[in-house]
Amino acid sequence: MRITVLALGSRGDVLPCVVLGKGLKAVGHQVRFATFENYGPLVIAQGLDFYPIRGDVRHILNQPEGISLAASGRNVLRMARSVQRMFGVMAESFARDLSDRALWDTEVIINQLPGGMYGYDLAETLGVPMIAAAVMPIAPTKHQPMLAFPSSLARLPGYNAFTHWLAYQLVWQGYRPAVSRWRQRTLGLPKAPLWGYARSMVERRVPVLNGFSAHVVPRPPDWGEHVHITGYWFPEEEGWQPPEDLCRFIESGPPPVFVGFGSMPMRDPERTTTIVLDALKQCGQRAVLGAGWGGMGQRELPKHVHRIEYAPYAWLFPRMSAVVHHGGSGTTAFGLRAGVPAVIVPFLFDQFYWGRRLAVLGVGPEPVPYRKLSAEQLSEAIAVAVTDARMRRRAAALGDKIRAEDGVREAVGTVQRLVPATRAANRWRGF
C-alpha cells in the first residue's frame, strides 16, 4: 500500500508516528511522512519518504505564545487561546502545503492531528480510508473527562462527554475558517461543518490507533471495537554512542537521578535550574540534567550534576535511580519501560493526566505542578522515588510488562487488517 502519515507537534508527538511508519515500511508498504520541515533528518534517517510542512515547532514554542502555553497549567481556556495564536496563523499554510497533488498519491492516510483535521478532508476528497493515530487517550468517552479537565467533577451527569466536545471545539473553531476555504477552493468539497468531524468520526467508526499500553491506560467500556490499544511505539536507537564523560559520571557513584523537561519552554530557565539544584542538594542525590528546549543548566554546575543536551532515553533511563520530567507522553513511556519510578512535573494538558496516572499505579509520587514547583516539594518527591521499596518494585514489574509488548508490530498488523476491511465495507463512499 501507499501510505501517507500526517503528524505535527513536538518531537514526542512526531517520533512515535515515525516509528510506526518505519514498521509499515519494514513489511513492504511505501510510506510518505508529512511533518514540520525541521524533522526532515529524523524522518529520512528512518528510510521514509519525507514531505515537508513549513514550520519549526521548537522555534514556535520558544516565542512568547509558546512560553505562555507552557505556563497555562490546567487553565484550559488559556491553553486553547495560546494554541490558536501559535498555530492559527499557520492554518492557511498547512492547507497550502497539503494541496500538492504529489501528496495525494496515496491509498490510506494515518493522521495524528486531533479530530482528524486536514487528513479527514484529504481522505474525503480522495475516497481513501483515514486512520487516526494518538499517543494519549483522547478518543471520546463518557467514563473519564478529556485529559486537561478536572476529574473532580466526573460524577456530574454529562460532564465527561461534554469536556471531550468542548476541548475539540476550542481547537477546531480556530482552524475552521481556513479549513473551509481549503475544502471549497482546492478540494472541491462543501465547506467544513460548524462543529467539525468529531461526532462523524465516532458514527463512522473511523479506526483509532492508540500507541500506549493497556497496562498503563485502562480501556473505557464505551470505546468501540474501532478503537485499538496497541502498546507503545518505541524507536530503536541505532549507531548512537554515549559520550565518555557521561559514562564516567554515571559509573562514578550510585545511580543518579535524571532531571529534564524536554520540549517545554521556560520564562526563566535560570530560576528553574536553581530550584532543581537546591532540591538535589536537599535530598543528597546525584543527577544527569537534561538541558531540554528550555535551556536549563547554563551555568557552572556542582560536581554531583552532569548536564547533557541529548541522550536516548532508551539508553539513559535504565541507568537512573529515578526520572524527573514534564510528563510528556513519549518521555513517560520511556520511563515506564525502564522500570524506574518517575516524578512528574506537569506543565500543561496531558502531562497532568500522566502524572496522576503514575501515582495511581504506584510507580511515582503525586505530581508536582511546574507552576508551584519548589525545591522542598521536588526534594521530597525525589526522595520518595529513590527510597520507597514498594514503589520501586511496582515500577520494575510494570517495566517488565511493557518491555514484553511489541506495540509497533501490533499497530502494523492492525493497519493491514483495517484497510481491506474498510474498503470491503465501503464505509468511505459516503463522505
C-alpha positions, 0 to 999 in steps of 0.5 A: 500500500501507499501510505501517507502519515500526517503528524505535527507537534513536538518531537514526542508527538512526531517520533512515535508516528515515525516509528510506526511508519518505519514498521509499515515500511519494514513489511513492504508498504511505501510510506510518505511522512508529512511533518514540520520541515525541521524533522526532515533528518529524523524522518529520512534517517528512518528510510521514509519518504519525507514531505515537508510542512513549513514550520519549526515547532521548537522555534514556535514554542520558544516565542512568547505564545509558546512560553505562555502555553507552557505556563497555562497549567490546567487553565484550559481556556488559556491553553486553547487561546495560546494554541490558536495564536501559535498555530492559527496563523499557520492554518492557511499554510498547512492547507497550502502545503497539503494541496500538492497533488504529489501528496495525494498519491496515496491509498490510506492516510494515518493522521495524528492531528486531533479530530482528524483535521486536514487528513479527514478532508484529504481522505474525503476528497480522495475516497481513501480510508483515514486512520487516526493515530494518538499517543494519549487517550483522547478518543471520546468517552463518557467514563473519564473527562478529556485529559486537561479537565478536572476529574473532580467533577466526573460524577456530574451527569454529562460532564465527561462527554461534554469536556471531550466536545468542548476541548475539540471545539476550542481547537477546531473553531480556530482552524475552521475558517481556513479549513473551509476555504481549503475544502471549497477552493482546492478540494472541491468539497462543501465547506467544513461543518460548524462543529467539525468531524468529531461526532462523524468520526465516532458514527463512522467508526473511523479506526483509532490507533492508540500507541500506549499500553493497556497496562498503563491506560485502562480501556473505557467500556464505551470505546468501540471495537474501532478503537485499538490499544496497541502498546507503545511505539518505541524507536530503536536507537541505532549507531548512537554512542554515549559520550565518555564523560557521561559514562564516567559520571554515571559509573562514578557513584550510585545511580543518579537521578535524571532531571529534564523537561524536554520540549517545554519552554521556560520564562526563566530557565535560570530560576528553574535550574536553581530550584532543581539544584537546591532540591538535589542538594536537599535530598543528597542525590546525584543527577544527569540534567537534561538541558531540554528546549528550555535551556536549563543548566547554563551555568557552572554546575556542582560536581554531583550534576552532569548536564547533557543536551541529548541522550536516548532515553532508551539508553539513559533511563535504565541507568537512573535511580529515578526520572524527573520530567514534564510528563510528556507522553513519549518521555513517560513511556520511556520511563515506564519501560525502564522500570524506574519510578518517575516524578512528574512535573506537569506543565500543561494538558496531558502531562497532568493526566500522566502524572496522576496516572503514575501515582495511581499505579504506584510507580511515582509520587503525586505530581508536582505542578511546574507552576508551584514547583519548589525545591522542598516539594521536588526534594521530597518527591525525589526522595520518595522515588529513590527510597520507597521499596514498594514503589520501586518494585511496582515500577520494575514489574510494570517495566517488565510488562511493557518491555514484553509488548511489541506495540509497533508490530501490533499497530502494523498488523492492525493497519493491514487488517483495517484497510481491506476491511474498510474498503470491503465495507465501503464505509468511505463512499459516503463522505 
